[in-house]
Amino acid sequence: MKDYLLLFRGGDGRMEDMSEEDRNAHMAAWGQFMGGLQESGNLAGGLPLAAEGTMLTNDGTSDALAKTEAGEVVGGYLLIKASDMAHAIELSKPCPIFEHNGNVEIREALPM
């Protein structure tokens, strides 16, 4: 098994506009998604990230975080175990971020 990093971008902006019931349902979907990965032995870790942060560059710091072309900030990550990229993609397809037009960047974590 190889390690894959799932980077979650976008999809959270609408949470503020959702009813408490809808937010709770969405968070329950995340719990099911991550619980399924845990039960199958494919979840190695991960956490949500704060919306605020600082980008450190070689000539100083900036308050701006790295954003995609669409202006989406990385909102969280998971580290999963998968046999190959195709398997990592299949494990990622049920992710609830897609319910709110977010996306998942999947990258193999290489050994040093």
C-alpha positions as CSV (number, residue, x, y, z in Angstrom):
1,M,0.0,0.0,0.0
2,K,1.1,3.5,-0.8
3,D,0.3,6.8,1.0
4,Y,-1.8,9.4,-0.8
5,L,-2.6,12.9,0.3
6,L,-6.1,14.2,-0.4
7,L,-6.3,18.0,-0.4
8,F,-9.8,19.4,-0.1
9,R,-10.4,22.7,-1.8
10,G,-13.6,24.8,-1.8
11,G,-17.0,23.4,-0.9
12,D,-17.2,25.0,2.5
13,G,-18.3,28.5,1.6
14,R,-21.9,27.5,1.5
15,M,-21.9,26.1,5.0
16,E,-22.6,29.6,6.4
17,D,-25.7,29.8,4.3
18,M,-27.0,26.3,5.3
19,S,-29.6,25.6,8.0
20,E,-28.3,24.0,11.2
21,E,-30.0,20.8,10.1
22,D,-28.3,20.8,6.7
23,R,-24.9,21.6,8.2
24,N,-25.4,18.7,10.6
25,A,-26.4,16.4,7.8
26,H,-23.3,17.5,5.7
27,M,-21.0,16.9,8.7
28,A,-22.6,13.5,9.2
29,A,-21.8,12.7,5.6
30,W,-18.1,13.6,6.3
31,G,-18.2,11.3,9.4
32,Q,-19.5,8.4,7.3
33,F,-16.9,9.0,4.5
34,M,-14.0,9.1,7.0
35,G,-15.5,6.3,9.1
36,G,-15.7,4.1,6.0
37,L,-12.1,4.8,5.2
38,Q,-11.2,4.0,8.8
39,E,-13.1,0.7,8.9
40,S,-11.5,-0.4,5.6
41,G,-8.0,0.3,7.0
42,N,-7.4,3.1,4.4
43,L,-7.4,6.1,6.6
44,A,-4.0,7.1,8.0
45,G,-4.9,10.6,9.3
46,G,-6.1,14.1,8.5
47,L,-7.7,17.2,9.9
48,P,-9.6,20.3,8.8
49,L,-7.6,23.5,8.4
50,A,-8.3,27.0,9.7
51,A,-9.5,29.4,7.1
52,E,-6.8,31.9,8.2
53,G,-3.1,31.4,7.8
54,T,0.2,32.8,6.5
55,M,2.2,32.0,3.4
56,L,5.9,32.1,4.1
57,T,8.1,33.0,1.1
58,N,11.8,33.2,0.7
59,D,11.7,37.0,1.0
60,G,9.2,37.4,3.9
61,T,5.7,36.5,4.8
62,S,2.3,37.2,3.3
63,D,-1.1,37.0,4.8
64,A,-2.5,35.5,1.7
65,L,-2.9,31.7,1.6
66,A,-2.3,29.7,-1.6
67,K,-5.4,29.6,-3.7
68,T,-6.4,27.9,-6.8
69,E,-7.4,29.8,-9.9
70,A,-11.0,29.7,-8.7
71,G,-9.9,31.3,-5.4
72,E,-10.4,28.2,-3.3
73,V,-8.3,27.7,-0.2
74,V,-7.2,24.2,1.0
75,G,-9.7,23.5,3.8
76,G,-8.4,20.2,5.0
77,Y,-6.6,17.0,4.2
78,L,-6.6,13.3,4.7
79,L,-3.8,10.8,4.4
80,I,-5.0,7.5,3.0
81,K,-3.5,4.1,2.1
82,A,-4.2,2.8,-1.4
83,S,-2.7,0.2,-3.7
84,D,-2.3,2.8,-6.6
85,M,-3.7,6.0,-7.9
86,A,-6.8,4.3,-9.4
87,H,-7.6,2.9,-6.0
88,A,-7.0,6.3,-4.3
89,I,-9.4,7.9,-6.8
90,E,-12.1,5.3,-6.1
91,L,-11.7,5.8,-2.4
92,S,-12.2,9.5,-2.9
93,K,-15.3,9.5,-5.1
94,P,-17.8,9.3,-2.2
95,C,-16.3,12.5,-0.6
96,P,-19.0,14.9,0.6
97,I,-17.1,17.9,-0.7
98,F,-18.5,17.3,-4.1
99,E,-22.0,18.1,-2.8
100,H,-20.9,21.7,-2.6
101,N,-18.8,21.9,-5.8
102,G,-15.5,21.4,-4.0
103,N,-12.7,19.3,-5.3
104,V,-10.1,16.8,-4.1
105,E,-6.5,16.9,-5.2
106,I,-4.9,13.5,-4.9
107,R,-1.1,13.2,-4.7
108,E,1.0,10.2,-3.9
109,A,3.2,10.9,-0.8
110,L,6.7,9.7,-1.8
111,P,9.3,8.3,0.6
112,M,12.3,10.5,1.3
